């Protein structure tokens, strides 16, 4: 906690020579320390931003506001070298005391620093070819071609891959590729028929490099993906997952198959048919959600606002009366963190809200704290959850 006080004192210009040496030593220990310090130092309103994360009594907050406003006015009019001379020693002491209080109570700056080390998911995946060779994929400004032998089969660029097999290619079109997305990742691909697939974190799709000469277009899914199927009435598109088969002729839908024995299919547009393990066909209409239960092989269908099921595809988290346990599972996958409930009963609390998927984790957690009686603590890549004011 001592380093937090030193950073705060540096911000308002009341750092002693000995303290300056300690701070410099800390900065040299790790590049992440330098990155965090630079972010705080360049953004002189960092303290104001921090107020999103912790709330204090009205008097302390008002005092802080007045002092910080004065500091900002001063830094606009005078140079850094003259800052100390501009303020009386009395005001500097008050400023330091208030800022240290603001950043230290509840692990303030420590929370801000730890939260800055957790990043949202990004475009990354592993592509495994038929021969077992694997290629790491990630978003970059460069374009790369993926080959089988000397034949290019797909183009990788801007966090996605697009398959295109030349008509003259001698590549065995029945070869299977597997795209695996880890925790904290997502990836988009366009199959050889033009079908677009958006894979969510901890998901895997197995598919042929080309559907040419096949009577049907079949892929295998583990995890979650949003499909936009290229129309081809003569060659139905099928998704296999956990022993059930989803068939359509040109449509958009989301499949969630994370939990063993449970599959959710949300039909956004078009028509769809689902074959359960008993080969019974269930037809869905747009705006319907189907949930399959492996223990009974039954499929329940309901009309529903599918925004809750497909929001991730549009870069948002949308929760409606969602249990905190389920909500944190989603965040853990996307931000690639571990979650500990120090009080297990907190998993049953519920949250409703819409959150931007690429926000800093601190913003997300603060939004939850505003409406749910919990307190978050971050240590490395682990989030601990306890009851507030315990």
C-alpha angles and dihedrals in degrees: 000000000000093000090057091059091050092053091049092049089049090054092059097036102248099116117133123223092254092048090048090057092050091050093049091050090052091051091054093052097073139008090226088061090054093047093051093045092049091051091052094042095050093046104062089182092061091111090054090050089050091061087075089069104047134029127210137187115289097250095053092045093049092048090050091049093054095047094045091048089053091049092052093049090050095050090052093055103039139037124258090253092059097042096098092048092052094060127056116245088246092060092046091054091049092047093050093046094049095045093047089050092048095050098038104046109096092004090291107169090029089056090048092049095046091046090053089062092060113079132189120255120282140196106285136131145149119245114204118194128209092265092056096254114139134208127197112229126197140153114278139148092251132086121229134183123222115218139199102202105316094334121099110224105169142015120226119203142138095006098311142080127222120199121218122162115197114238090236093051118129092199114129098253093203090069113123126225125194123208113198123189117198129212110293092029146096133182141188128213138176114216123220092265093055096259111146121217129188111197120203127212119302093014136130135199126192117195143151117264087235136014092206113137093010124123092216138019109237130178133172122228136197118179122001135328141161114224130202103186123212108232117253114147092189095054113044118209116233133191118200119201131158092345098307127106127221114198131187141156102215122340149113122252145146125234121197114188105157102119117068109248096016131088128177121199120188116191113208099174141347127027131304142182126202122202113201123206090274087057092245111152121227119186122210132202127208113284095031129121120207122197120192122203114201094200091065101017086229124143119210118200128196138170108245146158097263094198088096090058099042104034092102089064087059094048098260141108111221118183128180116190087331119171114248089233093058093041093054091050088060093048092046091056095046098043093035095232137133120242128210122190105205087190109040093200088069089074088074095058114107134226134193122192150106118248134181109247095219097049120121111270090242091062091050094048093046091054089054092047090054092065106020124062096239139112123218125210122186125207115172107306094341127096118202119200125201137160113278119250090010 
